[in-house]
């Protein structure tokens, strides 16, 4: 078994040894990456990812990624927007209820172009817009949340080799926090997938 | 260990022909023509053909909407240089090519014009008759006589059919020629003409809907009507394209070529145009008229909210929007052909209901006598879709369109097998 080329360095400021963040394996084309991803998936790793310069079809399946729950959450958010739009207009325009919402507020039926105070057709545009607004904002917001974003820095970004992930190379990274991560074994696993190179990525030493 | 190498799909003649669906063509013709002819006879016999002519118009508009929706699909694929759709484009082209003969369905209306009966269908066709029934309406309609007169009407109608036949023939014959020559320049030529084709398509369908459907109530107008008719075309056309693909596969063709990925996208298009866009346009038209509350505009909705039409209006809201919205919004119903087929058949059925809703109700001439909605509703409680021969005409028209489609797919391939983008379409996956 070959050892990893990168030396474990110490941080200049503290003198403590740099912590291992992940092992990074490099591949030359999408086909190699897909085959490697299937092997890594079958080894049961959980905290790992693929990095490609462009979308690779079938990668989700090769990595064994479950479908996201995002659509269900967005549907719920849209339904909430729909209800909010309806209730807000019903309350402010159709009824004279007094309710406490931080302060006491009273509904105020207002005669608009001779229409009944409860005119659903007039409410539809606002209901529609609020549904779309809630759905769109929750899609973006929850997507960021589920991806642990925004994130200002990642140890991979300090790795020179990784720069080619936005150009012409394909990578798999397995994080050290993975329960199945054992440095020598994981490195062997990555080499067994036919990686062109395997490199240890540390954090705190940049 | 999983495999990810794609097996090359079977592109032999046995997998890209018409199969059992194509073989149905003669039987569909044999069933379609007598039904349609019998419906015509029921609708257009006798002296008073007012109701029958509208029933006939429903069938003609349905056949047209189906083919026009398919034509739109074909044009938009070339316009956007779409790669994914090559595997399903030929069935759409086969439906659209029916536009080459569909002018035959207009002949009974031309006959009505010839024999002076057009006024039974279009009140503007004889202002004298209209004046004797509804003088106030006649006065409004007289101002439109420069556009709404019989001679110009038939000239325009001929122009629409000419444009559609030309467009459908261009895309159909180009595509099947590519099967033989394999020339990529044919695709480039289709792309080049898809822009002008789309403009022609938009103008012709908009004005055709004004002329043939909106002018049934000549005093009424809606600038949104053309877009509404486009939504009708998209509903009927996209569901028919999907159903044809499923029928071809059930008949043993296109195995391994049309996949869940293609059905998923067809389902998305139907969901977007046939369900959501339709509801958006239908409601926008309704709300502007409801809010403005002008008698000459609201008159169009009044007869659609009394008698059986009241329930049909609610039925459209539920069956054309709310129910299919909930049932087709998820991923799996669009990817599983059986559930998608049910969804498409359902949407096609409600496309028919929608066309009945657009065409059949009259704005009654006794409208001015009522000051109260309730009294009007009581008087018209028995109103409903009473077109003589309507079921025969509708069934006949649908069978004829699918017969023409099956015949085309039996004579030519059911796959544009030498399109340069075929490989992209076969490998296509939704992200």
Contacts between the chains, C-beta under 8 A, distances in Angstrom:
chain1	res1	chain2	res2	distance
A	34	B	4	5.3
A	35	B	4	7.4
A	38	B	1	6.2
A	38	B	2	5.3
A	38	B	4	7.3
A	39	B	1	7.3
A	42	B	1	6.6
A	55	B	431	6.4
A	57	B	427	7.2
A	57	B	429	4.7
A	57	B	431	7.9
A	58	B	4	5.7
A	58	B	429	6.7
A	61	B	2	7.6
A	61	B	4	7.8
A	62	B	2	7.3
A	62	B	4	6.4
A	67	B	331	7.8
A	71	B	331	7.8
A	75	B	329	7.6
A	113	B	291	7.1
A	113	B	293	7.2
A	114	B	293	7.4
A	115	B	291	7.8
A	121	B	283	7.9
A	121	B	286	7.1
A	121	B	287	5.2
A	121	B	290	5.3
A	121	B	291	7.5
A	122	B	287	7.6
A	122	B	291	6.9
A	124	B	283	6.4
A	124	B	287	6.7
A	125	B	287	7.4
